[in-house]
Amino acid sequence: MKHTDIKAVFEDKSFLGQTVTVCGWVRTSRDSKNVAFIELNDGTTLKHLQIVIDKSSDIALDEAIKLGTSLKVTGKVVAGRNDIPEINAESIEVLGVCPPEYPLQKKRHTLEFLRTMPHLRGRTNTFNAVFRVRSTAAAALHEYFQGQNFVYVNTPLITGSDCEGAGEMFQVTTVGYDPTVKSEEEYFANDFFGQRAGLSVSGQLEGEMAAMAFGKIYTFGPSFRAEKSNTPRHVAEFWHIEPEVAFAELPDVIELAEGMIKFVVRKVLDNCASEMQFFDQHFEKGLIEKLETLISHEFGTCTYTEAIELLKKSGKDFQYPVEWGCDLQTEHERYISEEVFKKAVFVTDYPKEIKSFYMKQNPDGKTVAAVDLLVPGVGEIIGGSEREADYDKLLAAMNERGMSLDPYADYLDLRKFGSVPHGGFGLGFERLIMYMTGISNIRDVIFFPRTVGSIR
């Protein structure tokens, strides 16, 4: 169906005076004695295009002005009030009628209410803006890494190993319930792969393997966590950006992460100006200023040990007590970034007991070369490290945790055949979108959120 994007009508002045055809859904409508007005949106822009209908024409309006109805409109583009383009309709074709029970009426709905209708909420201004920002940010991530000679790698979604070692994996199986099965070994022997398999919690381990061949790689795809955390920051399926870099140490990982965040935020501010103004007005006052400040300053750095001392001296009554060896909670992370540094800050060198087995062990024997990026208003959005490149040290770390070595045989092999210093990080894409939009619940920045007890 040949038609012009509504975004193009707004942005290309050459359309003025021309006859065009646009398509979209009715967002609002007004009917007066001689003229009717329709606000049409096709999803290409946050702005609605006003359609002006002369009621003396033979254009049928009964169905066309109903909210949610889809239309094909042909008419002349003219300059309306404040020189904003609008269309004087010459013909209107109803493509899909919409009954009176259409749930998205003129009144403003809560985000909680809109979560009950994931199939329709994309038509609202909020989600129109959210997913355009998400699209721009995704394109910017690819542009950033491709511009630095990274190879884009697709790692498997079905895996036999748990990258994080936490066991919070969704099981993948073709075997249904069978009460006659006598043991776990028998159960998995009859399964598709002949062994336990699950949905990947991270593509990092496979990404490291690719980095050992291509030097610099990144993955960008879904990850899955069967963690029963029904909070505004957790979903069971989320999108994950994970670069891995050979011939790199922890400072190189930090530099890459800071450059990536600044590049993506700049692209969104430049390319989604209307959307960002919308979020600044309706969700987080001062959002644009916050992001401009973020990217105009060097990020701070401090060690985990320094962070613990700052928290202890704060005089704050934290919900979670602070002692060396504890895992930093969101309240701790936000205090460090918001009240101490007042900007984004990298925290490094965490106790080895609270970090993953694959992180490089520091000479002190107590900490690992890990790094988390904390940002004001959110807390942690990036977790990374230099990876352990020494076979014996990696093997010892796995044995200390009682891990089964068989699923990691290939990963261990990397340390035998030309091992090099290397590192990387993971960024939960949805948390970045939350930070850039001021949206406080992760369920509202992913189209179909998967959470505990919900798979709609």
KETORTOR-8870 format. One record per atom (N, C-alpha, C, O): x, y, z. Coordinates in steps of 0.05 Angstrom, whole numbers, plus 5000, padded with zeros to 4 digits. Layout:
<pts>
XYZ...
</pts>
This chain:
<pts>
501749765000500050005000501850255000503150315020501850394978503550634976502450854993500150934991504150965011503451195027505951325038508151225035505651565049507851725060507851705090505751725103510151665102510351665131509551935142510252145130508151945164507352195176509752345186509752595184511852215195514252345202515352515179516352735183515252405155516352545131514652795126515753005117512052785130510353015125511153245143511153475135511853185168512753395187515553505181516053735185517253335171520053415169520853515141522853665139519453435120520153515093518253735083515953685076519253975081517654205074516754195045514854335037517954025029517254005001514453884997513253904976513353765018510653655017508453865018506253815010509154105028507154315029506054375001507554414982503354384999502054424974501754174957500354184936502853954966502753704950500453534961499753554985499453364944497453164952498852904960500352794944498352814984499652574993497552375005495252445010498452135008496751925022498251845047500551765046496851855069498051755095496151545107493751535101497251385124495751185138496251205168498451305176494451115184494951125213492451055228490350975217492651085255490451035274489451295285491051475291486851315289485651555301486351575330485751395346487751785338488451825366486351995380485451935403485452215367483252375378481652485354482652475331479252575359477652695338475752905350474952885373475053095334473153305342471253355319472053365295468753385325466753425305465253675311464053705332465253865292463754115295461654135272461353955257460354365271458154395252459054365223457754225207461254495215462154505187464654345182465154265159466254295203468854165199469253955220468353985243470653735213471453535232474453515232475753565211475653445254478553425257479253145268477953045286481253025256482352765265485352795270486752905253486252705293489152685298489952405291489052205304491752375272492652115261495552065269497252245267496051815276498851745283499451465270497851285273501751445257502451185244504751045258505750835248505751155281507951035295510651125287512651055299510851285266513551375257514551625272516851695270512751755287513451995302511652025326509451905326512552165345510952225369508652415362506552415376509052575342507052785335504652655320504952465305502352775325499852695311499452885288499753125290498652775265498052945242495053015241493352835242494453265240491653345240490553325211491653415192488253185210486753155185484253325187482753305206483953505168481653695168479653595147480353565123477153555155475153455137472853665134471553735154472453765110470253945104467653775103467453595086465753825120463453655123461453695099459553545097462053895082460353915058461253725036459853685016463553595040464553395021462953135025461353115044463452935008462052685010463552475027463052235025465452565043467052385060465352285083464252445098465052025086463451905107465051905133467351825134463852015154465352055179464451865202465851845222462251725199461151565221463251385234463551385258464651225218466751045228469451175230471051095247469951365212472651475210473551635234475951655239471651745250472551915272472651755299473251875320472151495298472251345323475051275331476751205315475651305357478351265367479250975361477750785364481750955352482850685346482450585318483650395310480650715303480150635276482650695259484050895262483150515240485450555222484450665195482450575185485950865185485051005162487151025141489551015146486251065116487951145094486851415084484551425075488451625086487551895080489152015057491652005057487752125038489052265016488152555017485752615019490052745014489253025014491753195010493953105007491253455011493353655006494653745033493153795052497253755033498753845057498754145057499554275038497854265079497754555082499054635108499354465126499754885111500854985136498555065155496955235148498354935178496254995197497155205217498955365211495955195241496755385262499655355269500655125272501055575272503955575278505555435256507755335262504455445232505755325209506255015212508054905198504754885229505054595232503454465209501054535205504654285194503254155172500754005180500753875201498754025164496253865167495253795140496253895120493253625139492253535112489253605110487653545127488653735088485853775080484953525065485753485042483253365078482553105066480853125041478953285039481652965021480052944997478552674996476452654984479752475009478452215011479452065036481752095043477751915048478451755071477451475068475051435062479151275071478350995069478750875097480950885108476650755108476950615133478150345128476950175114480450295140481850035136480949835157480749595151480449925181479649755203477949895223478950095235475449815226473649955245474449895273475749685279473650065292474350025320471850065337470650285335470949875352468449895367468650085391470850155399466450155403466450345426467950235450468850395467468149975453469549865476472649875474474049765491473650005453476550045451477550175477476650385485479450045490480250125518481850375520482050495541483150465498484850705499483250945492483451045469481751055510480151285505481751545511484151525516480451765511481852025513483252055540485452185541482151955561483352005587486151865589486651675575487851975606490451865610490351625627489151625648491751405619491651155634494251125649496351225641494150975671496550915686498150705672497150545656500750695677502450495665501650215675501850025660500750195700499849935710497449835694497249595687495550015687493249935671494149845643493149655632496049995632496849935604498349675603498449545582499649585625500949325625498949095621499748875613496449145626494448935622493748895593492248715586494749075576494149055547496649105531496849305516498648925533501148965518500748985488502449095474498548865478498048875449497149145439497249195415496249325457495249585449496849815460496650035449498449775481499650005494501650155477502350385482502750015456504550155438503350385423504750545412500650405423499350625409499150875426498351085416499950865451499851105468502351265464504451165454502251525473504551695470506951595485509251595474506551495509508751405526510251175512512751185510508850975502510250745491511150795462513050675453509850985449510851075423513651185427515451135411513951345448516551475453518551275464520851275455517751105482519650905494520950735473523350705473519350625455520450435436521850565412523350435398521350825408523050965389525751015400527750995387525851095426528451125440529950865440532350855435528550645446529750385447530950315420533250215419529550365398530550315372533050475365534950365354532950725372535250905366537650815383539950815373537250735408539450655425540650395415543150355415539050205405540049955395541750005370543949885367540850175352542350245328545050375336547050325323544950545357547450685365549450485377551850525373548550285391550350085402551849945379554249905380550349865359551649735336553649925323555849845315552850175320554550375307557150415323559350435311556950425349559250465366561250235363563650285358560349995365562149765364563149715336565549645332561449745316562349705288564449915281566249855266564150155292566050365286568750325298570750455291568950135317571550065330572549785322574049665336571549695299572449435288571749195304573148995304569549205319568548975333566948795314565748895295567048535318565548345303562948275319563148215342560648295306558148235318557747925318557847805296557447805341557247515344554547445356553747575376553247235345550847135357551446885373552046675362551246905399551846675416549346515421547146615418549546255428547246085430545346155453546246245475542746125449540846165470540345915486539445925509540945685475540745425489543545335496545245325479544045285522546745225531546745005551544744945564549044885554549344675575550844765599551244615618551645025600553045135623551745385633550545535618552145435659551045665672553245865676555045835693553246085660555446275660555946395688558246425696553846465701554046605727554546405750555246495772554046145746554345955767552345975789552745865811550146115784548046145805545745945803544145925821545645805780543545605777540845705771538945555771540545965765537946085760537246075730536946285718537145825720536745785691534045665686533045505702532845735663530445595654531345335640533145335623530145115647530744865635529444835608527144915604530944735588529944685562529744385558531644235561527344285552526943995551524743925531522944085526524943695520522743585504521343355518519543225507522243295542521143075558519043175577519543355594516643065575514543145593514743005620516542855625512743045636512642915662512342615659510642515644514142465672514042175670514642055697517042045705512641955712513141855739514741595739515641505761515141465716516641215716519641255715521141065719520541505709523441565708524541535736523541655755526741385738527841315764530041505774530541515798531241645755533541815763533742055744532642055722535242255753535842485737537442405712536942515690539342225715540942135692539142005671539542055647537241845679535441715660533641925646533141905622532742125661531042335650532542475627531442515606534942565633536442725613537442555590537842655568537942305595538842125574536742105552537342055528534142135559531942125540531242395528529442415511532642605537532042875528533342925501535042765492532643155489533543215462536643215459537643095440537943345478540943365476542343135491544743125490540842965505542042755520543342855546544842705559542943105554543943215578542343455586540643545570542843565610541343795619542044035600544344085593539944185593540344425577538544645588536444595600539344895584537745115594538045355575539645365557536345565581536545815566538845975578539245985602540346105560542746235568542246475586540446635581543846495608543746735625545646955615545547185623547446875597549447065586550946925563551346685563551647085543553246985521556247025526557846995507557047095551559747165556561746945550563846995536561246705559563246495556563746435527566046415518561646425511562046385482563246635469564746615450562546875480563747115470566747125474568247215457567747025497570547005502571946825481574146885471570546605474571646425454571946565427573946535413569946725420570046875395572247095396573647135376572547215419574647425422577447315419579247445410577747055426580346925423581046875393583246785387579146925376579646895347579547155332581147205314577647335340577247585326578247835340578148055330579147795365580348025380578248185394578448215419576348305380574248475392571548385381571048395357569848305399567148215391565048335410565748425432562548345401560348405419557948235412557548165389556348175432553848045428551648235436552048415452549348205424546948365431544548195426543648165403543448085447541147905444539947845471540747955491537947675471536447615496538047435515539547255506537647475540538547295562536247235580534247375580536447025595534246925611535146865639537146735643533546955659534246905687531646805701529646945701531846565712529546455727529646545756529246385775530246795760530446905787527747025795526647195782526646925817524047005825524147265841523447285864525047475826525147745838523047915824523548025802520847935837518548085825518748375833517148485847520848505822521448785828521248955803521148845781521249225806521249395782523749385765523849515744525749235774528349225760528948955748531048915736527048755751527648485742525548385723523148415727526448265701524748105684526147845678528647825681524647645669525847385664527247365637528947195633526447535619527747555592528447845587526748015587530947895582531848165577534048165555535047955548534648395545536648425524539348505536539448675554541448395525544048405538546148495517546348375496547748695523550048765507552548675521552948745544554148515507556548395520558948405501559248225485560648605503563148605488565248445503565348435527567048315487569348175498571748265481571648265457573948335495576248445481578848295489579448275513580248185469582848065474584948275477584648505467587148205490589448395494588448645509589148865501586848595529585748825545585848755574585448535583586248965590586148945619583949125630582549255615583549125656581249255668580949555659578749635653583149715659582749985650581750015621580250205615582449815604581349825577578349765577576849885561577449585594574649525596573049765605570949835595574149905625572950155636572650365614570550495611574850405599574850605578572750545557571350715547572450285549570550205529567650255539566050355524567150185564564450225575563650515577561450585570565450685585564850975587564251085559562451235555565951005540565551105513562851015501561551165487562050765507559550665497557250815508555450895493557150855534554850985547554651275536552451355529556851415534556751695524555851705495554351885487556751515479556051515451553051465447551751605432551951275461549051205459547351425469545351505456547951545492546351755503546351995484544252125480548652065473548852285454547052245430545652425421547051995419545451935396542451965402540952065386541651875426538851895433538052185437535852265428539652345450539052625454538752765427537052945424540552705409540552835383538252745365537052905350537652485365535852375345532952335356531152275340532652365382529952325394529152565410528352545433529552805399529153055415526253075425525853145448524253015408521453035416520852835438519452905458521852595435521352395455522552465482521352425503525052565481526452635506525052875520524952885544524053065504522553285516519953175530519153275551518752975517516352855528516952725555515452765575519152575557519952445582520752645603520052615627522052855594522853065613520453205625520453275649518353235609515953375619514153195636513053285656513952935628511952765641513052555661511552455677515652495659516652275676518952355695519052265717520752525686522952605703523852885696525252925676523053075712523753345708526853375709528153275728527953505690530853535689532353305676534853285678530853125663532152885651534252955631536452845631533553135613535453205591537953335603540153265595537653505623539953625636541653405650544053425649540353215662541752995675543452845656545852785661542352785632543852635612546052795600548252695594545553055595547653235584549953255604552253255596549353265630551353275651552953015651555453015654551552785649552852525649555052505628557252425634554352585604556252545582558352765579560252735563557952975594559953205592562053185614563853355614561952985631563852955653565252685651564152485642567752675660569152425662567852265685567252375706567452005681566351835702568351805724570851805719567351785749569151745771569951455774568851275761571951405791572751125797573451115827574551305839572850885839573750825866573750525869572350385855575350425888575350145893573050075912571850245925572349815912570249715930570949785959569249865974573449745966574349805994573950096001572950156023574550275982574050555987571050615989570250786005569450485972566550525973565450436000563750576011566350216011565450126037566150326059564450386076568450446058569250646077567550896075566751006095566950976050565151206046562351156057561151336069561350916053558750846063558650846094556750936106560750736106560950726135561050996148559951046169562451186134562751456145560351636138560351866147558451536123556251706113554351796134553152006132554151646156552151706176549351626168547451686183549051496145546451416135545551156150547150986157542951136154541750896165540750726143538450726136542550566131541850406108540150166117540450066139538350076099536749836106538549596108538049416125540549576090542449356091545049446103546349626093545949316125548449396138550849376119550849206101552849546124555149546107557649436122558349536143558749236110561349126120562949026096561848956076565549036099567248936077566548646072566548486090566048586047565248316039562248296032561448096020560648496039557848496032557448576002559148715991555348485991554648565963553248835965551448875980554149025949552949285949550049275939549549155918548249395954545449405947544849665932546549845931542549685920541849925904542050175921543050385911541250165946541450405963544350495967544950735969546150295969548950365972550050485946551550685946549350355924550350445897549350735891550850895881546850785898545751045892547051265910547451485901547651195935548951385952551751455941552451695941553251255932555851305922555751485897557351675895553951425879553851575854552451845857553252045844550351855873548752105875549852305896549752545891550752205919551452385940554452425944555352635954556052215937558952245940560152365915561352575916559852225893561052315868559352505852560352675837556652485855554752645841555152615810554752805795555852375802556052315774556452005771556451865792556651915747557151625743559851555754561851705752560051315766562551235778562950935774561150775777565450855768566250575766567350485793569050615805566250265804567250145828568749895820567649725806571249865830572949645821573849465844573549545868574949235837576449065856574648975879575149045902572748815872570848705892571948455905573748325894570948375929571748125941571147895923568947885911572947705921572647485902570247315909569047185891569447295935567247125943564547215932562747055930564247475926561647565917561547615886559647715876563747525873563747565844564147295830564647085843563847285804563747035789566446905787568547035790566446655781568846485781570846565760573246515763569946695738571746755715573347015718574847075700572947155740574247425742577147395751577747225768578847565740581747545745582347605775581347795786583847425787584547455815586847665818588847655804586447855836588448055841590647945859590347745872593048075858595347975874594747955904596147805918592848115915592348105943591047855953590847805977590047685934588847435942586047455953584747255959585047705956582347745967580347855947577947815950581347995927579548135909580048045880582047915874578148115863578348055834578148315819577048515828579148315794579148555777576448585764576048565740574448635781571648685772571048975772572449135784568949045757568149325756565149345752563949195736563849525766561049585762560849885757562250045769559049955738558550245733555950315747553850205742556150515765553850615780553050885769554851055764550450925765549551185755547451295773545951145785547351565776545351685794542451615785541851605761540851555805538051495799537351205794535051125796539451045788538950765782540650585799539650385810543250645801545150455813546750325791547450455771547150065794548849925775547449875748545149785747548849935726547749875700549649705683548949585663552249695691554249535677555749375698556549475719556249115692558048955708560048825689559348705669562648835697564648725679567148645695567248665720569148565681571648495694573848435673573248405649576248425683578348285667577947985673577347915696578147815653577647535657580147395666582447475659579847175681582147025690583346885666582046715653585846945659587246825636589046595643590146465626589446555669591246345678589746085684587846085699590445875670589045615672588845525701586645455710591045515715591145395742589345565761587945445778589445825759587945995777584945965771583245965789584245955745581445915738580345645748578145625759581945435744581245175753580845165783578945045793582645305798582445305827579845455836578545365854579145675822576745825829574245655825572345665840574245495803571945325798571745095818569545025827574044985825573944765845573144875872571744735887573945115880573045235905570045255907568845235928568745295884565845335883564445065879562045055877565944845876564744585872563444555845561444405843564344705825563144695799563844435784566144335786562044335768562544115750564244225727563444425714566444095721568344205701567544125672568244265653566143905669565543805642564144015624564944045601562144155634560844355616562644585608562044735589564944625622566644845617569344765604571244915605569344525593571944415582573044595560575444655560571244685542572244865520573145135531575145245522571745235551572445495563575245475577576845655574575745255590578345215603580545185582582745275586579845065559581745025538582945285528585245295519581345495529582245765519584745845534586445985523585045755559587345835575589845665569591945715580589445455553591645285545592945365519595445345515591345465501592245505473592545805467590645925455594745925475595246205468593546395484592446585473593346355510591746525527592946815527595346855525591147005530591947285531590347435552588147345558591247665562589547825579587147915563587348005540584847895575582347975561580248045581580347965605578248195572576148275590573648375575573648385551571548425590569048515578567048595599567748595623564648655590562548725609559848665598559548595574557848675615555048635606553448875614553648985636551648955596549749175601546949075596546348985573545249085616542449025612541149255596540949475607540349205572539349415554536949565566536749805564535149415578532749535589533449735612532149945614535449675628536249855649537350115638536950335649538750095615539750335602537350505592537350755594535350375581532950525571531550655594530550885592531350515617530050635640531550885648530251095654534150875649535751105657535351335638535251565646535251285612535051495592532251615589531951835579530251475598527451565595526151665621524151805620527351585644526051645669523751455676522351495696523351245660521351045666522350875689524650775687520750835709521850715734521350405735522550275753519750295718519250005719520149875693519449965671521749675696522949535672520749415654521249375630518449355665516249245650515249435628513949355609515949695631514949895613516949985592516450165577519249845590521249905569521749655552523649665536520249445556520449205539517649135530515749145546517349065505514649055494512948845508510648895515514048605511512548385524514148285548515648095545513848415571515448335594514748055605512347985607516847895611516447635622517247645652519647695658515347615670515947635698514647395712513247235700515247365738514247145754511147135752509747325759510146905742507246875740505947015717503447015715507547125698506347275676507847225650510247275649506447125630507747075604505947175581506147075559504147365587502347465566503947605544502847705525
</pts>
